[in-house]
Amino acid sequence: MAAYKRVTIDPITRLEGHGKIEIFLNEAGDAERAYLQIPELRGFEKFCEGRPAEEMPRITQRICGVCPEAHHLASTKALDALWHVDPPRAAKKLRELFYCAHMVHSHTAHFYALGAPDFVVGPGADKKERNILGVIAAVGLETGQEVIKHRSYAQKIQAMIGGKATHPVCGLPGGMSKPITEEERQQIESMALSIVDFAEGSLQIFRDVVLKNKDYVDLIVSDTYSLNCYSMGMVDENNHVNFYDGVMRVVDPNGKEYVKFLASDYNKHFAEHVEPWSYLKFPYLKNVGWKGLVEGIESGLVRVGPLGRLNAAEGMATPRANAAYQEMYSTLGGKPSKATLASHWARLIELLYAAERLVELSQDQEITSTDIRTIPTDTPTEGIGIVEAPRGTLMHHYVTDEKGIIKKVNLVVASAHGYGAMNISVDKAAKGLIKKGKVDEAAKNMVEMAFRAYDPCFGCATHTMPGKLPLIISVYDCNREKIMDLEW
Amino acid sequence: MAPKLQLAIYWAAACGGCDVAILDTDEKILNIAEAADIVLWPIAMDFKYEDLYKMGPESIDVCLYNGAVRTSEQEELAQALRVRSKYMIAFGACASWGGIPGLANLTNREDIFKTVYQETFTTINQEGIRPDVNFRAPEGELFLPRIYDRVWSLDQVVDVDYYVPGCPPTPETIWTAVEAIVTGNLPPKGSVIAGSRSQCDTCQREKTEKKIAQFKRPYEIIPDPNKCLLEQGLICCGPVTRDGCGHRCTSVNMPCRGCYGPSEKVSDQGAKLLNAIASIMDVKDEESARQLAATW
């Protein structure tokens, strides 16, 4: 066997969770193959067995503290289905408002703190500066403070509704735990209006810093950073992007609709493959099939997240975001876009949509309604809930006994959906950038840029733990004499 | 000018929420950046393990270690960071007590692997492939850390100086800890930097010392927002949980789940909670106790 030289990037950085890249160089010093490995597994699928189902929104969100609202709501929707209960309309609107605020937080954090350093500070800049502090130094403290302020607004709105911005507690089968007051509504509305301007400003920064720089545009449209595969996202009745509710739409690499399906049918369309070199599984379109880590219409790999959603949709449901959507595709030369780095652009368009939708919902007559709970009366059985997490489609599936105690759990998360795509992207970037043994810091970071565009969350991806805790409660009287043992 | 504080922030078996909580100090994050050089923070900075391993003993002033320890890599990092840090802080519920990932101690690695890689609804794995610590790829060997049979809190792996509780810690709790570190005004080693009383001691809900005749699950009732949740039949961890979180969950009418850990006088939070609940059950004898327990 030929001797390969090894280049290791450990840990990969500016993402959520753990990951490592191994690049093997052949005798000529060219990258032969790169692997994106995930070195962790927590096992939520197993250790959630035996828990009361209504606790799942509070347990499963500990899969990810960057997108806890996504897990909280996918789980809450699974509970609606499990208990066969339809929440009041106002509760659904309140959930969506809460969720749009979440998208604002997550997309802002990713663009400015994780993604932008590569463009604003530069892909080959000193790593001491290639971070959010370097971004603030480059764009000015005033802009930096705007970023901090508006992400903070998003966190405040979530905390107002969910108790906590990170790991909220408001979701219950059939509704929400607390309505909002008129005073809270007004605060949300005024913050939302300000976030719309902030989102427009963020798109302008993208145009100025990235699109006006020919080198960056060349990079975005280069073959090194392209990926030809299926795209998936949730859409409303007009095939416009929706994060909270709708049907799943998958388009093929040519942009043709491949399938539309309801959450309850997810396992007719998706399967997961196991590789021996990573703790993370590879989801793929079951009816296309697992063909390995390869591109094209014959391979079941999908792109999810901002670019996947925009590719899978036919527009945005709000006016300004829709204009930005049209601008992006006309600049990139049509749909679907294969340009992985355009994910950053798509993310900002979604930021604008989330902001506009926040305004709409905060001005909705019904949003302060106190009719936000339907108490379930049916016997719980099985439930599936899907939302679009910031990083892509998130699926929760529970089966319980008649008391609502969890018997079986399946979680197919956003960053797992994108894991196959990310592996190919990292491999292509390594092959495109590492030649004749030349591997400097800039080249290594530019390989990392290939996964970073996806904004992966390997915290989410490594969720994957049953068990009844044998519990006996001994009750003693005031003389410390045991009265009884209770099995619970 | 005093030399800048050398700060490391690391995540192990964690969710990233503790890292986001640090960002949630908002404009104060700029003060933190002013007072400290961050030498490792994988979510936001590009320093790699090789950069850490080049650093000498005690060259880091403070390490905020979040997440539980469940892989060989997380254990190695805990040890590497301990040696290089003057103060090692268990940051958040998982590092302090195991947190939600600690629920994995109700099972074991084999059962987890079996469920995840063979049994879930969407897994197709007829060959029975399992991820392994070594794999011989055509181009060379690939390595993964070993996943342990159980999950450890940070102080079960290395010596810990302080604890910052919460899932996640509030920005106020974080800022209290940062100020104590920056000013050198530190409590005795082993202290938990948060309140010292219980949630119930500072809860504003009305309590009537009444006994409960029936347990309720959160989905079954819309509780009175002004009255004690426990007295309304909901299991609430308030009696045994440390305060300092600002009553974030009860403020939106949901019961406490104990993320700030045991209060000052409590060692086993779960057992103490059962004790507290048993004491308010309105029962006369064994049969009525069984009936009441069965209402949950």
Interface residues (C-beta under 8 A of the other chain):
Chain A: M1 Y4 R6 I9 D10 P11 T13 R14 L15 E16 G17 H18 E22 F24 E32 R33 Y35 Q37 P39 E40 L41 R42 G43 E45 K46 F47 C48 G50 P52 E54 E55 R58 I59 Q61 R62 I63 C64 G65 V66 P68 L79 W83 A109 A113 L114 K127 R130 N131 I132 L133 I136 G144 Q145 I148 K149 R151 S152 Q155 A159 I161 G162 G163 K164 A165 T166 H167 V169 C170 L172 P173 G174 S177 K178 Y266 N267 F270 A271 E272 H273 V274 E275 P276 W277 S278 Y279 K281 P283 K286 W290 R373 I375 P376 H397 G404 K408 V409 N410 V412 N445 C457 G459 T464 M465 P466 G467 L469 I473 V475 I483 M484 L486 W488
Chain B: W11 A13 A14 C15 G16 G17 C18 D19 V20 A21 L23 D24 D26 E27 I29 L30 A33 P42 I43 A44 M45 D46 F47 K48 Y49 E50 R70 T71 E73 Q74 G99 I100 P101 L103 A104 L106 T107 D111 I112 T115 V116 Y117 T120 F121 T122 T123 I124 N125 I129 R130 P131 D132 F135 A137 P138 E139 G140 L142 L144 P145 I147 C167 P168 R217 P218 Y219 E220 I221 I222 P225 R248 C249 S251 V252 N253 M254 R257 C259 L274 A278 E286 A289 R290 A293 W296
